[in-house]
Amino acid sequence: MYLTFHSYSQLLLVPWGYSRQKPRDYDDLLSLGMKGKQALEATSGTEYKIGTAPDLIYVAAGGSDDWAKGGAEIKYSYTFELRDTGKTGFALPSNQIIPTGRETFNAVKALALNLKGLL
């Protein structure tokens, strides 16, 4: 599994970002990704969306998650766009740092534990 972390937008992105075309195993990516999304949201109620960059925001070429999936052939590849949705942008208030870390950790843990069940 490959994970990369960015800010901001509260999204869990799956490949492809550079194209509106979906990977052949898009449903697998969404299925596992939903486990992480649910764990994240259950932690503190922060809502995330899951999908491809073109479907949720815009076409975005050059993402490392696309390279990890297409170039390195890592089946499960995700980009977390962390808090917030634009109100504070890149200047996340300090009182949101620890909650963001907790919910993100729980998401990663859920992804790893559920991936283990798929192997």
Order of alpha helices (4+ residues) and beta strands (2+ residues): beta-beta-alpha-beta-alpha-alpha-beta-alpha
